[in-house]
Structure formats: C-alpha cells, structure tokens
Amino acid sequence: QVQLVESGGGLVQAGGSLRLSCAASGRTFRTYSMGWFRQAPGKEREFVAAISWSTESTYYSDSVKGRFTISRENAKNMVYLQMNTLKPEDTAVYYCAADSVGPSAWAVKKTYAYWGQGTQVTVSS
C-alpha cells in the first residue's frame, strides 16, 4: 500500500516556473515507477511524465518535453516535477501516481493503482 500527497501547486504567470512535490508513504515505494498526470476542467486526465524506480529512465509527453523534468529521491520517498516555461495550457490539477508498471504502460493511467489527491496549477497569460 502506498499513499501519495502532492504539494507545490499555485498561481504563476506564463513563462514562470513551479516545482511540484509528491510525498509517498509505504515500504514498497522504492520499487514503484512514478508518474505525473494532469486534468484540466472538462478534459480527460492525461499523462505528463514518468520515472523508473531506479531513476535511470524517464518519459515525457510531447507537450511538456524540454520544459518539465521529473525526478525522485528514494531515500526520502519523494518525487518531483520541475515545470519551467509554463504556459496557460498547462493549467490543470496535477496528480502523482505509483505502481509497478513497465515503461510500455507508463502513460496509461488505468495501470496505476495509487493516486494522490492532486494539486492545482494555474498559469495566467
């Protein structure tokens, strides 16, 4: 069992940066792949980024590649999403997710069993 709590959301102007954090509890955290997803009003929850348990592999959606960076500190049970050059279309509730999924499933939200409650990110133009 893993519990996830996101933080770090807020209001930022276009072009600005935010760093989201996800604190995880549970002894099995270090064996799980971690993902970030987001959901804008009236839209489906979509994949943003994922990282392997070993931190050796990462994967990003095309819409955030080159602007966002996912990282994790297994010793602290933490996952981060550094978001730079934010755009109004990045406005959404951001969720972290965890499960023992392989790279082929990282972008598939239904394969993740554990989710946080979300943190709101609003980017003004």
OpenMM code with the backbone's topology and positions (N, CA, C; nanometers):
from openmm import Vec3, app, unit

residues = "GLN VAL GLN LEU VAL GLU SER GLY GLY GLY LEU VAL GLN ALA GLY GLY SER LEU ARG LEU SER CYS ALA ALA SER GLY ARG THR PHE ARG THR TYR SER MET GLY TRP PHE ARG GLN ALA PRO GLY LYS GLU ARG GLU PHE VAL ALA ALA ILE SER TRP SER THR GLU SER THR TYR TYR SER ASP SER VAL LYS GLY ARG PHE THR ILE SER ARG GLU ASN ALA LYS ASN MET VAL TYR LEU GLN MET ASN THR LEU LYS PRO GLU ASP THR ALA VAL TYR TYR CYS ALA ALA ASP SER VAL GLY PRO SER ALA TRP ALA VAL LYS LYS THR TYR ALA TYR TRP GLY GLN GLY THR GLN VAL THR VAL SER SER".split()
positions = [
    Vec3(0.0851, -0.1194, 0.0000),
    Vec3(0.0000, 0.0000, 0.0000),
    Vec3(0.0883, 0.1239, 0.0000),
    Vec3(0.0541, 0.2183, -0.0851),
    Vec3(0.1284, 0.3436, -0.0962),
    Vec3(0.0302, 0.4590, -0.0875),
    Vec3(0.0623, 0.5578, -0.0069),
    Vec3(-0.0176, 0.6802, -0.0006),
    Vec3(0.0654, 0.7952, -0.0564),
    Vec3(-0.0001, 0.8798, -0.1352),
    Vec3(0.0696, 0.9873, -0.2051),
    Vec3(0.0051, 1.1216, -0.1726),
    Vec3(0.0887, 1.2218, -0.1467),
    Vec3(0.0393, 1.3561, -0.1162),
    Vec3(0.1191, 1.4565, -0.1987),
    Vec3(0.0482, 1.5285, -0.2871),
    Vec3(0.1137, 1.6288, -0.3708),
    Vec3(0.1132, 1.7649, -0.3025),
    Vec3(0.2101, 1.8474, -0.3400),
    Vec3(0.2160, 1.9849, -0.2925),
    Vec3(0.2941, 2.0680, -0.3938),
    Vec3(0.2891, 2.1999, -0.3761),
    Vec3(0.3693, 2.2883, -0.4608),
    Vec3(0.2933, 2.3595, -0.5706),
    Vec3(0.1650, 2.3305, -0.5841),
    Vec3(0.0873, 2.3984, -0.6859),
    Vec3(0.0634, 2.5444, -0.6494),
    Vec3(0.0096, 2.6192, -0.7448),
    Vec3(-0.0189, 2.7592, -0.7187),
    Vec3(-0.0481, 2.8348, -0.8463),
    Vec3(-0.0470, 2.9669, -0.8327),
    Vec3(-0.0727, 3.0564, -0.9450),
    Vec3(0.0591, 3.1168, -0.9910),
    Vec3(0.0854, 3.1108, -1.1201),
    Vec3(0.2099, 3.1628, -1.1754),
    Vec3(0.1807, 3.2256, -1.3106),
    Vec3(0.2599, 3.3240, -1.3475),
    Vec3(0.2447, 3.3859, -1.4785),
    Vec3(0.3078, 3.3004, -1.5873),
    Vec3(0.2592, 3.3155, -1.7062),
    Vec3(0.3166, 3.2441, -1.8203),
    Vec3(0.4658, 3.2747, -1.8297),
    Vec3(0.5431, 3.1692, -1.8561),
    Vec3(0.6879, 3.1819, -1.8599),
    Vec3(0.7557, 3.1525, -1.7282),
    Vec3(0.6774, 3.1424, -1.6227),
    Vec3(0.7327, 3.1160, -1.4905),
    Vec3(0.7559, 2.9689, -1.4649),
    Vec3(0.7942, 2.9389, -1.3401),
    Vec3(0.8286, 2.8015, -1.3019),
    Vec3(0.7584, 2.7635, -1.1725),
    Vec3(0.7366, 2.6362, -1.1571),
    Vec3(0.6873, 2.5778, -1.0322),
    Vec3(0.7519, 2.4420, -1.0154),
    Vec3(0.7655, 2.4004, -0.8907),
    Vec3(0.8155, 2.2669, -0.8613),
    Vec3(0.7124, 2.1950, -0.7769),
    Vec3(0.6580, 2.0880, -0.8316),
    Vec3(0.5634, 2.0059, -0.7582),
    Vec3(0.6378, 1.8952, -0.6850),
    Vec3(0.5862, 1.8615, -0.5678),
    Vec3(0.6425, 1.7513, -0.4897),
    Vec3(0.5342, 1.6490, -0.4624),
    Vec3(0.5763, 1.5259, -0.4496),
    Vec3(0.4861, 1.4170, -0.4140),
    Vec3(0.5532, 1.3344, -0.3058),
    Vec3(0.4946, 1.3358, -0.1880),
    Vec3(0.5472, 1.2592, -0.0754),
    Vec3(0.4757, 1.1254, -0.0684),
    Vec3(0.5540, 1.0192, -0.0613),
    Vec3(0.4974, 0.8844, -0.0614),
    Vec3(0.5248, 0.8145, 0.0700),
    Vec3(0.4307, 0.7356, 0.1141),
    Vec3(0.4498, 0.6514, 0.2312),
    Vec3(0.4390, 0.5060, 0.1875),
    Vec3(0.5029, 0.4172, 0.2618),
    Vec3(0.4973, 0.2773, 0.2261),
    Vec3(0.6338, 0.2234, 0.1903),
    Vec3(0.6612, 0.1049, 0.2381),
    Vec3(0.7938, 0.0473, 0.2206),
    Vec3(0.8232, 0.0094, 0.0764),
    Vec3(0.7185, -0.0079, -0.0046),
    Vec3(0.7410, -0.0545, -0.1407),
    Vec3(0.7603, 0.0594, -0.2403),
    Vec3(0.7612, 0.1843, -0.1911),
    Vec3(0.7735, 0.2989, -0.2812),
    Vec3(0.8923, 0.2848, -0.3736),
    Vec3(1.0034, 0.2419, -0.3174),
    Vec3(1.1271, 0.2411, -0.3958),
    Vec3(1.1238, 0.1424, -0.5113),
    Vec3(1.0271, 0.0529, -0.5127),
    Vec3(1.0182, -0.0449, -0.6213),
    Vec3(0.9191, -0.0037, -0.7290),
    Vec3(0.8531, 0.1106, -0.7078),
    Vec3(0.7471, 0.1520, -0.7981),
    Vec3(0.7942, 0.2547, -0.9003),
    Vec3(0.7402, 0.2438, -1.0207),
    Vec3(0.7510, 0.3529, -1.1153),
    Vec3(0.6551, 0.4630, -1.0693),
    Vec3(0.6915, 0.5867, -1.0994),
    Vec3(0.6091, 0.7007, -1.0584),
    Vec3(0.5718, 0.7840, -1.1797),
    Vec3(0.4493, 0.8303, -1.1791),
    Vec3(0.4033, 0.9127, -1.2901),
    Vec3(0.3375, 1.0402, -1.2412),
    Vec3(0.3387, 1.1401, -1.3280),
    Vec3(0.2600, 1.2618, -1.3074),
    Vec3(0.1568, 1.2710, -1.4202),
    Vec3(0.0344, 1.2997, -1.3810),
    Vec3(-0.0741, 1.3211, -1.4750),
    Vec3(-0.1373, 1.4557, -1.4442),
    Vec3(-0.2190, 1.5058, -1.5361),
    Vec3(-0.2896, 1.6310, -1.5100),
    Vec3(-0.4285, 1.6252, -1.5728),
    Vec3(-0.5178, 1.7038, -1.5137),
    Vec3(-0.6542, 1.7084, -1.5632),
    Vec3(-0.7038, 1.8521, -1.5620),
    Vec3(-0.7326, 1.9021, -1.6803),
    Vec3(-0.7886, 2.0355, -1.6942),
    Vec3(-0.9412, 2.0257, -1.6905),
    Vec3(-1.0097, 2.1353, -1.6565),
    Vec3(-1.1568, 2.1312, -1.6500),
    Vec3(-1.2178, 2.0843, -1.7808),
    Vec3(-1.3072, 1.9857, -1.7711),
    Vec3(-1.3762, 1.9355, -1.8877),
    Vec3(-1.2964, 1.8442, -1.9766),
    Vec3(-1.1768, 1.8079, -1.9320),
    Vec3(-1.0913, 1.7215, -2.0142),
    Vec3(-1.0555, 1.5937, -1.9393),
    Vec3(-1.0092, 1.4964, -2.0157),
    Vec3(-0.9633, 1.3715, -1.9573),
    Vec3(-0.8295, 1.3921, -1.8855),
    Vec3(-0.8052, 1.3086, -1.7874),
    Vec3(-0.6751, 1.3103, -1.7210),
    Vec3(-0.5706, 1.2604, -1.8207),
    Vec3(-0.4611, 1.3347, -1.8330),
    Vec3(-0.3609, 1.2993, -1.9326),
    Vec3(-0.2234, 1.2824, -1.8705),
    Vec3(-0.1449, 1.2004, -1.9354),
    Vec3(-0.0094, 1.1714, -1.8906),
    Vec3(0.0808, 1.2923, -1.9104),
    Vec3(0.1713, 1.3123, -1.8127),
    Vec3(0.2687, 1.4211, -1.8215),
    Vec3(0.4112, 1.3662, -1.8253),
    Vec3(0.4451, 1.2857, -1.7237),
    Vec3(0.5825, 1.2357, -1.7146),
    Vec3(0.5864, 1.1130, -1.6248),
    Vec3(0.6906, 1.0318, -1.6413),
    Vec3(0.7085, 0.9136, -1.5573),
    Vec3(0.8569, 0.8876, -1.5377),
    Vec3(0.8872, 0.8144, -1.4301),
    Vec3(1.0255, 0.7818, -1.3977),
    Vec3(1.0308, 0.6412, -1.3410),
    Vec3(1.1348, 0.5697, -1.3755),
    Vec3(1.1506, 0.4333, -1.3266),
    Vec3(1.1918, 0.4335, -1.1796),
    Vec3(1.1811, 0.3164, -1.1154),
    Vec3(1.2167, 0.3075, -0.9742),
    Vec3(1.3647, 0.3372, -0.9527),
    Vec3(1.4465, 0.3060, -1.0526),
    Vec3(1.5912, 0.3243, -1.0394),
    Vec3(1.6368, 0.4641, -1.0765),
    Vec3(1.5450, 0.5473, -1.1264),
    Vec3(1.5722, 0.6833, -1.1768),
    Vec3(1.6509, 0.6834, -1.3070),
    Vec3(1.6796, 0.5687, -1.3630),
    Vec3(1.7598, 0.5638, -1.4851),
    Vec3(1.6811, 0.6015, -1.6094),
    Vec3(1.5491, 0.5853, -1.6029),
    Vec3(1.4678, 0.6117, -1.7216),
    Vec3(1.3567, 0.7102, -1.6903),
    Vec3(1.3334, 0.8008, -1.7837),
    Vec3(1.2229, 0.8952, -1.7733),
    Vec3(1.1505, 0.9012, -1.9076),
    Vec3(1.0293, 0.9522, -1.9017),
    Vec3(0.9472, 0.9600, -2.0232),
    Vec3(0.8530, 1.0784, -2.0082),
    Vec3(0.8355, 1.1536, -2.1172),
    Vec3(0.7548, 1.2736, -2.1127),
    Vec3(0.6544, 1.2778, -2.2274),
    Vec3(0.5436, 1.3448, -2.2022),
    Vec3(0.4522, 1.3709, -2.3122),
    Vec3(0.5152, 1.4766, -2.4029),
    Vec3(0.4749, 1.4770, -2.5266),
    Vec3(0.5310, 1.5733, -2.6218),
    Vec3(0.5020, 1.7162, -2.5798),
    Vec3(0.3906, 1.7375, -2.5117),
    Vec3(0.3504, 1.8737, -2.4768),
    Vec3(0.4381, 1.9366, -2.3689),
    Vec3(0.5104, 1.8556, -2.2928),
    Vec3(0.5941, 1.9105, -2.1850),
    Vec3(0.7420, 1.8810, -2.2035),
    Vec3(0.7756, 1.8003, -2.3015),
    Vec3(0.9155, 1.7621, -2.3224),
    Vec3(1.0009, 1.8864, -2.3438),
    Vec3(1.1125, 1.8924, -2.2720),
    Vec3(1.2019, 2.0072, -2.2821),
    Vec3(1.1691, 2.1189, -2.1854),
    Vec3(1.0520, 2.1143, -2.1235),
    Vec3(1.0126, 2.2183, -2.0261),
    Vec3(0.9999, 2.1620, -1.8850),
    Vec3(0.9565, 2.0368, -1.8737),
    Vec3(0.9344, 1.9740, -1.7437),
    Vec3(1.0419, 1.8678, -1.7194),
    Vec3(1.0756, 1.8490, -1.5917),
    Vec3(1.1707, 1.7455, -1.5534),
    Vec3(1.1173, 1.6694, -1.4326),
    Vec3(1.1097, 1.5378, -1.4453),
    Vec3(1.0682, 1.4528, -1.3341),
    Vec3(1.1923, 1.3962, -1.2672),
    Vec3(1.1878, 1.3870, -1.1354),
    Vec3(1.2993, 1.3288, -1.0609),
    Vec3(1.2443, 1.2647, -0.9332),
    Vec3(1.3284, 1.1877, -0.8662),
    Vec3(1.2845, 1.1244, -0.7420),
    Vec3(1.4025, 1.1049, -0.6503),
    Vec3(1.3738, 1.1029, -0.5218),
    Vec3(1.4723, 1.0728, -0.4191),
    Vec3(1.4172, 0.9569, -0.3368),
    Vec3(1.4624, 0.8380, -0.3669),
    Vec3(1.4080, 0.7204, -0.2989),
    Vec3(1.4384, 0.7213, -0.1494),
    Vec3(1.5494, 0.7784, -0.1106),
    Vec3(1.5840, 0.7826, 0.0317),
    Vec3(1.4856, 0.8680, 0.1111),
    Vec3(1.4216, 0.9617, 0.0420),
    Vec3(1.3251, 1.0500, 0.1081),
    Vec3(1.1807, 1.0184, 0.0703),
    Vec3(1.1600, 0.9180, -0.0106),
    Vec3(1.0251, 0.8831, -0.0590),
    Vec3(0.9571, 1.0020, -0.1264),
    Vec3(1.0328, 1.0700, -0.2128),
    Vec3(0.9826, 1.1900, -0.2766),
    Vec3(0.9963, 1.1805, -0.4280),
    Vec3(0.8995, 1.2390, -0.4972),
    Vec3(0.9045, 1.2556, -0.6424),
    Vec3(0.8766, 1.4021, -0.6719),
    Vec3(0.9417, 1.4544, -0.7737),
    Vec3(0.9288, 1.5958, -0.8061),
    Vec3(0.8951, 1.6144, -0.9542),
    Vec3(0.8326, 1.7274, -0.9808),
    Vec3(0.8106, 1.7683, -1.1191),
    Vec3(0.8482, 1.9161, -1.1283),
    Vec3(0.9634, 1.9412, -1.1884),
    Vec3(1.0068, 2.0781, -1.2117),
    Vec3(0.9455, 2.1253, -1.3424),
    Vec3(0.8693, 2.2347, -1.3339),
    Vec3(0.7982, 2.2849, -1.4510),
    Vec3(0.8485, 2.4237, -1.4847),
    Vec3(0.9087, 2.4362, -1.6016),
    Vec3(0.9627, 2.5639, -1.6475),
    Vec3(0.8884, 2.6121, -1.7711),
    Vec3(0.9041, 2.7386, -1.8004),
    Vec3(0.8413, 2.7994, -1.9182),
    Vec3(0.6938, 2.7602, -1.9268),
    Vec3(0.6245, 2.7824, -1.8170),
    Vec3(0.4846, 2.7412, -1.8092),
    Vec3(0.3978, 2.8216, -1.9049),
    Vec3(0.2955, 2.7537, -1.9543),
    Vec3(0.2020, 2.8126, -2.0492),
    Vec3(0.0604, 2.8060, -1.9909),
    Vec3(-0.0292, 2.8932, -2.0343),
    Vec3(-0.1678, 2.8856, -1.9843),
    Vec3(-0.2300, 2.7472, -2.0048),
    Vec3(-0.1935, 2.6791, -2.1107),
    Vec3(-0.2495, 2.5455, -2.1359),
    Vec3(-0.1966, 2.4393, -2.0402),
    Vec3(-0.1004, 2.4737, -1.9560),
    Vec3(-0.0543, 2.3822, -1.8520),
    Vec3(-0.1447, 2.3876, -1.7288),
    Vec3(-0.2405, 2.4793, -1.7273),
    Vec3(-0.3324, 2.4902, -1.6150),
    Vec3(-0.4132, 2.3619, -1.5986),
    Vec3(-0.4064, 2.3041, -1.4788),
    Vec3(-0.4740, 2.1772, -1.4516),
    Vec3(-0.4514, 2.1392, -1.3058),
    Vec3(-0.5225, 2.0362, -1.2635),
    Vec3(-0.4891, 1.9701, -1.1381),
    Vec3(-0.3874, 1.8611, -1.1711),
    Vec3(-0.2774, 1.8614, -1.0987),
    Vec3(-0.1692, 1.7664, -1.1233),
    Vec3(-0.1712, 1.6573, -1.0171),
    Vec3(-0.1611, 1.5331, -1.0638),
    Vec3(-0.1659, 1.4171, -0.9765),
    Vec3(-0.0391, 1.3334, -0.9913),
    Vec3(0.0105, 1.2817, -0.8802),
    Vec3(0.1148, 1.1815, -0.8919),
    Vec3(0.0515, 1.0441, -0.8739),
    Vec3(0.1156, 0.9460, -0.9334),
    Vec3(0.0641, 0.8098, -0.9328),
    Vec3(0.1798, 0.7118, -0.9179),
    Vec3(0.1489, 0.5951, -0.8630),
    Vec3(0.2530, 0.4954, -0.8384),
    Vec3(0.2009, 0.3561, -0.8683),
    Vec3(0.2877, 0.2752, -0.9229),
    Vec3(0.2594, 0.1327, -0.9381),
    Vec3(0.3816, 0.0661, -0.9985),
    Vec3(0.3802, -0.0654, -0.9943),
    Vec3(0.4926, -0.1405, -1.0509),
    Vec3(0.4656, -0.1702, -1.1977),
    Vec3(0.4619, -0.0654, -1.2769),
    Vec3(0.4329, -0.0794, -1.4193),
    Vec3(0.5609, -0.0656, -1.5000),
    Vec3(0.5627, -0.1336, -1.6127),
    Vec3(0.6770, -0.1239, -1.7009),
    Vec3(0.6666, -0.0031, -1.7917),
    Vec3(0.7753, 0.0320, -1.8586),
    Vec3(0.7789, 0.1518, -1.9431),
    Vec3(0.6685, 0.1572, -2.0477),
    Vec3(0.6264, 0.0431, -2.0985),
    Vec3(0.5232, 0.0435, -2.2028),
    Vec3(0.3890, 0.0908, -2.1492),
    Vec3(0.3726, 0.0909, -2.0179),
    Vec3(0.2445, 0.1292, -1.9567),
    Vec3(0.2518, 0.2606, -1.8806),
    Vec3(0.3649, 0.3259, -1.8812),
    Vec3(0.3802, 0.4472, -1.8025),
    Vec3(0.2781, 0.5553, -1.8346),
    Vec3(0.2378, 0.5656, -1.9579),
    Vec3(0.1474, 0.6731, -1.9982),
    Vec3(0.0003, 0.6347, -1.9867),
    Vec3(-0.0262, 0.5154, -1.9385),
    Vec3(-0.1632, 0.4640, -1.9316),
    Vec3(-0.2149, 0.4782, -1.7894),
    Vec3(-0.3085, 0.5683, -1.7687),
    Vec3(-0.3498, 0.5999, -1.6318),
    Vec3(-0.4173, 0.4834, -1.5620),
    Vec3(-0.4869, 0.3968, -1.6326),
    Vec3(-0.5604, 0.2895, -1.5668),
    Vec3(-0.4685, 0.1823, -1.5098),
    Vec3(-0.3405, 0.1865, -1.5454),
    Vec3(-0.2486, 0.0866, -1.4914),
    Vec3(-0.1916, 0.1258, -1.3558),
    Vec3(-0.2176, 0.2475, -1.3112),
    Vec3(-0.1673, 0.2924, -1.1823),
    Vec3(-0.2732, 0.2665, -1.0747),
    Vec3(-0.2324, 0.2007, -0.9688),
    Vec3(-0.3268, 0.1692, -0.8607),
    Vec3(-0.3332, 0.2784, -0.7554),
    Vec3(-0.2264, 0.3548, -0.7401),
    Vec3(-0.2177, 0.4519, -0.6308),
    Vec3(-0.2097, 0.5934, -0.6861),
    Vec3(-0.2925, 0.6824, -0.6266),
    Vec3(-0.3014, 0.8210, -0.6728),
    Vec3(-0.3040, 0.9151, -0.5534),
    Vec3(-0.2492, 1.0334, -0.5754),
    Vec3(-0.2636, 1.1383, -0.4761),
    Vec3(-0.3935, 1.2142, -0.4983),
    Vec3(-0.4152, 1.3155, -0.4152),
    Vec3(-0.5392, 1.3926, -0.4217),
    Vec3(-0.5326, 1.5075, -0.5217),
    Vec3(-0.4120, 1.5389, -0.5683),
    Vec3(-0.3958, 1.6425, -0.6685),
    Vec3(-0.3587, 1.7773, -0.6117),
    Vec3(-0.2919, 1.8589, -0.6932),
    Vec3(-0.2584, 1.9955, -0.6565),
    Vec3(-0.2845, 2.0843, -0.7778),
    Vec3(-0.3465, 2.1982, -0.7533),
    Vec3(-0.3885, 2.2871, -0.8625),
    Vec3(-0.2715, 2.3728, -0.9103),
    Vec3(-0.2550, 2.3760, -1.0418),
    Vec3(-0.1586, 2.4660, -1.1055),
    Vec3(-0.2361, 2.5563, -1.2009),
    Vec3(-0.2216, 2.6866, -1.1810),
    Vec3(-0.2891, 2.7832, -1.2666),
    Vec3(-0.1853, 2.8764, -1.3269),
    Vec3(-0.1849, 2.8844, -1.4595),
    Vec3(-0.0889, 2.9697, -1.5304),
    Vec3(-0.1667, 3.0816, -1.5992),
    Vec3(-0.1374, 3.2039, -1.5593),
    Vec3(-0.2076, 3.3180, -1.6160),
    Vec3(-0.1304, 3.3732, -1.7362),
    Vec3(-0.2051, 3.4270, -1.8302),
    Vec3(-0.1421, 3.4800, -1.9527),
    Vec3(-0.1061, 3.6269, -1.9371),
] * unit.nanometer
topology = app.Topology()
chain = topology.addChain("A")
for resn in residues:
    res = topology.addResidue(resn, chain)
    for name in ("N", "CA", "C"):
        topology.addAtom(name, app.Element.getBySymbol(name[0]), res)
